[in-house]
């Protein structure tokens, strides 16, 4: 129970973070945690399935210029479109998945739509993560009235459904991809803020924090150098899970007409929007982007849940 440091480290130097046991600066301890999580992920079929889906999705998005037969906005099949007929699977050579109402190649639009969804998901999650970590760090680090004010604001934001909050923000900012990214990111800020604050509060009474105080470190240095690195694990896991909802929210905002861009622009949510009027003639125009959205969200969800379980001390092997 004593917080007295061993004789080998106490009289030598007052520099604490490298010699303080249990901190993030202890590379061996931190490495063993993540290494053990990695080993558990390798043995988890759900994690492997999620990782495979995510890797395929990312590769398709990055290699879209190489994989797609046509550009995202190209309309190579306009001459084949009539008011009563939209060519479907394999009906025309060169268009294996058929054409859409505007004459665009469906396969190319699905591939380019993966890039658009990935960009929106990553940027919006990064914005939400940055804003949430800032608020959570202030609330968990300072406490007192700062914590009370920030958490009351967060509670108000959490009382509004995530998608409704994103729609409201996007409606105020106007149409466009930038507005969608900001809206989705802002709707995620309360989740990250509350999670980081709770994680930091649970770490405050840990032995390594008491040891750091014994060394005379300032509260600010303890928060930044010790509390934050040891509390960020659950936030990283949540960011992985949030990528799934970000892809779905981006499609929903585009479906509602808030994504901006031209009607023929390749984006999964926009493809769903303009496929509604063609369900009787070409139902595949709605099914294909919907399946892509569902599979992508499933991949991020499986990977995030598996990562959460592998880092959970209740399920980790001792």
Secondary structure, DSSP 8 states (H G I E B T S, - for coil): ------HHHHSS-S--TTTSTTSTT-HHHHHHHHHHHHHHHHT-HHHHHHHHHHHHHHHHHHTHHHH-SS-TT--TTGGG-BTTB---TTSSTT-TT-B-TTS-BHHHHHHHHHHHHHHHHHHHHHHHHHHHHHHHHHHHHH-HHHHHHHHHHHHHHHTS-HHHHHHHHHHHH-SSHHHHHHHHHHHHHHHHHHHHHHHHHHHTTSHHHHHHHHTT--HHHHIIIIIHHHH-HHHHHHHHHHHHHHHHHHHHHHHTT-S-S-TTS--HHHHHHHHGGGTTT-THHHHHHHHHHHHHHHHHHHHHHHHHHHH-TTTS--
